[in-house]
Amino acid sequence: MSREAHVQFWERVGVKLPCATRPAMESFWSTLKTEADLRTKIPPDRRHAELAVFDYIETFYNQARRHSSLGYLSPVAFENQQTQDITNV
C-alpha cells in the first residue's frame, strides 16, 4: 500500500494521523511486506491476508525481531527485562 493510500484509508475511517505517526507506520508496512514476503506472495483473500499478518507479528515480529527503539531487544525480551527490573526493586 502506498503512503497516500495508507493515509487515505485512515482518514476515510475517521482517523487523522499525526505527522510523527506516518513515518513509523510507513516503516512498519514496508517491513511487514518485505519480511512476511507479501510483495511476492499475495494472499488470495482477506482472511488469508489477516492470517499471514497475524502469523508474522506473533511468530516473528514480537518474538524474534530486534527493535532499535528497545535497545536492540525483541519485544518479548524487552518485556521480560522490564518485568525482572520491577521484581528486583
C-alpha positions in Angstrom: 0.0 0.0 0.0 1.4 3.4 -0.9 1.8 6.2 1.6 -1.0 8.1 0.1 -3.4 5.1 0.0 -2.5 4.3 3.7 -3.2 7.9 4.8 -6.4 8.0 2.8 -7.6 4.7 4.3 -7.2 6.0 7.9 -8.8 9.3 7.0 -11.8 7.5 5.4 -12.3 5.6 8.7 -12.1 8.9 10.6 -8.6 8.7 12.0 -6.3 11.7 11.4 -2.8 10.6 11.8 -0.3 12.9 13.4 2.7 13.7 11.2 5.1 11.8 13.5 3.0 8.7 13.2 3.1 8.5 9.4 6.8 7.6 9.0 6.6 4.9 11.7 3.5 3.4 10.0 5.2 3.5 6.6 8.3 1.8 8.1 6.1 -0.9 9.7 4.2 -1.6 6.5 7.4 -1.7 4.4 9.0 -4.1 6.9 5.9 -6.3 7.0 5.6 -6.5 3.2 9.3 -7.4 2.9 9.8 -9.7 5.9 6.5 -11.5 5.6 7.2 -11.9 1.8 3.9 -10.2 1.0 5.4 -8.5 -2.0 5.7 -11.7 -4.0 3.1 -14.0 -2.3 -0.2 -12.1 -2.4 -2.8 -13.8 -0.3 -5.9 -15.0 -2.3 -8.4 -13.3 0.0 -8.8 -11.1 3.1 -8.9 -14.0 5.6 -5.6 -15.4 4.3 -4.1 -11.9 4.4 -5.2 -11.5 8.0 -3.7 -14.9 8.9 -0.4 -14.0 7.2 -0.1 -10.7 9.1 -1.1 -12.3 12.4 1.4 -15.1 11.9 4.2 -12.7 11.0 3.5 -10.4 14.0 3.1 -13.2 16.6 5.8 -15.6 15.4 8.5 -13.3 14.2 8.0 -9.6 14.8 7.1 -9.9 18.5 9.2 -13.0 19.3 12.5 -12.7 17.5 12.9 -9.4 15.6 15.1 -6.9 17.4 14.0 -3.3 17.6 16.4 -0.4 17.8 13.9 1.6 20.0 14.1 -1.2 22.6 17.9 -1.4 22.8 18.1 -4.0 20.1 16.0 -6.5 22.0 12.9 -8.3 20.8 9.6 -7.0 22.3 9.4 -10.3 24.3 12.9 -10.0 25.7 12.3 -6.3 26.5 9.1 -7.1 28.4 10.9 -9.9 30.3 13.8 -7.5 31.2 11.3 -4.9 32.4 9.5 -7.4 34.5 12.7 -8.6 36.1 13.7 -5.0 36.8 10.4 -4.4 38.5 10.5 -7.6 40.6 14.1 -6.9 41.7 13.3 -3.5 43.1 
